[in-house]
Amino acid sequence: MNKTVDATYAKYVAMQIAAMAPVAIDKDDVDEAIVAKEIEIAKELLIQEGKPANMVDKIAIGKLNKFFKENTLLNQAFIKDSKKSVKEYLSEGTADLTVTAFKRFSLS
């Protein structure tokens, strides 16, 4: 692949990171403390909603998977084409094109 195309993919992924503020590259990279907190929050909300106790754990896992889809870079909907994920967008470049690390800075 030529460097111009690689630069385009890098630019769009950088825009994705700036706009969507992912917490990690993929679900395996999410800190265990964040995972535990998200499950705890989901369970508390489900109990407050009156969901059956035997279903709370299963529904909480579903909510955790939604969290991963919305908050991990490779699984997020690509900002320039929401019908595909960032991972799918990168695979259009070359099959093994991926993100290995990123840093996001913000001013408040």
Secondary structure, 3 states (H helix, E strand, C coil): CCHHHHHHHHHHHHHHHHHHCCCECCHHHCCHHHHHHHHHHHHHHHHHCCCCHHHHHHHHHHHHHHHHHHHEHHHCEECCEEEEEHHHHHHCCCCCCCCCCCCCCCCC
